[in-house]
Every structure is written in structure tokens, then in C-alpha cells.
């Protein structure tokens, strides 16, 4: 009987571990603090115009979804522009200037969308 209980407990633990792994895989890559800060910045500053997640359309049609930026250029190339203040050809985009830590956070978040 003890053996049956131990085997049942091990079976349940294995099932629970398999379920947890499946849930983590479904959520996508692990998001550390840097990515979470970058996502929070995007949510606070960019979501009014850009689609900032893995799906959805940008509220402003001319604003590219963040998940497509890597198709235009390596997102790491944005670091200098973010430090100096991004300026675009259309007047609806506000000038955005980030501090060094914010730049790393934001780019780390953008990398999760590739």
C-alpha cells in the first residue's frame, strides 16, 4: 500500500510539473525585470499610437506595431536615437528621449517580440 501511495504521489508530481512547463511555454519567453520595465514603459508611453504586443493593430495607422520593428532594422540600432530623442517624419510622433537604463529595458522588451 505504501508503494502505491508513493507511486501515486510521484505520478501527480510529474503531471503537475508537465502542466507547469506547458503553461510556461504557452506564455512565451521568460520575462525578467528588465523586460518587464521595458513593457511597462511601452504601456505607459507608446500604447496610444503603437500596437505594443504580439498581436493587434496600432491605434494610429501610421505607427508601426512594435512586433514588426525588427523587420525594418535591428532593434538594437534604436539605442542611439532613443538616447538623442527619436524624431520622425510625421508630426504625430512626439520626441522621445530615454535614459540609458530605460533604453536597455525598452530594447530588451522589443527583442521579446521578434
N, C-alpha and C positions, 0 to 999 in steps of 0.2 A: 504494500500500500504506500509506504514511504517513497518507493521508486516511482510510482505512478504520480504522486503529488509533485515530486521534483521534476519529472519529465513534463508534466502539465505546466509547471511554473516556467521551465525553460522554453517551452513552446510558446507561451504567452509573451515572454520577454522578447523572443525572436520576432514574433508577429508585431509587437509594439515598435521594435527597432526598425523593421522593414517599413512600417507605416510612417514613422518619423522621417526616414530617408526619402520616401516618396513625396512627402509634404515639402521637404526642403528643396528637392529637385524641382517641384512644381513652382516654387516661389522664385526660382532663378538663382543667380549667383549670390553668395552671402554678401550682406551689406554691412561693412564695418562703419565705425563712427565718421570717417572721412566722407564716405559715400552718403551717409545719412545727412550730414551737414550740407553737402552739395545739393542733395534733393530738396532739403528744406529751403535753401536759397532759391532754387528754381521755383518752388511752390510759392514763395513769398514775392519774388520779383519778376518772374517770367511767364507764369501761367495765364496771365491776362491776354497774351498775344500768341504764345507758343504752346503746342502740344508738348508736354514735358515727359510723358511716359512712353511705354512700349506700344501704345495704340491711341487712336483718336486723331481728330483733325485739329489744327491750330485755330483758335478763335479768330485770329486775323489771317486771312488767306495768304497774304504775302510773307508771313512769318513762318519759316521752315520748322517742321516738327524736329525736336531735338534728336529723335532716333534716326534722322536722316543726315545729320551734320557730317558724320564720318564718311558718307558717300561723296561729299564735296571736297573734303580735305581731312588730314589727320587732326583730331580734336586737340591734340597737344599743341598744335600751331596757334590755337586761340590764346595761349598764355600771355604773349606779349600784348596783343590787342586788349585783353581784359585788364592788364596792368595799366596800360596807357589810356584806356577808355575807348570802348568799341563805338565806332561811328559808321553808320551805314548810308546807303544812297537814298533811303527813304526817310522822311521826317517823322514818321510814326514811332521809330525806334529811338528810345531815349539813350543818351550816352551812359554807358555802364562802365564803371571802374571798380575793380575789386582789389582787395589787399592780397598779399602773397598767399596766405593761408586759405583764403576764400577761393583763390584761383585753383589751387591744388584740389580742394574739396569739390568744386564745380566740375573740373575736368574728370576727376575720379567718378563722379556721378554720370557724366556723359559717356564715359567708357563702358559703363554697365548697359548702356542702350545699344551698343554696337552689335 
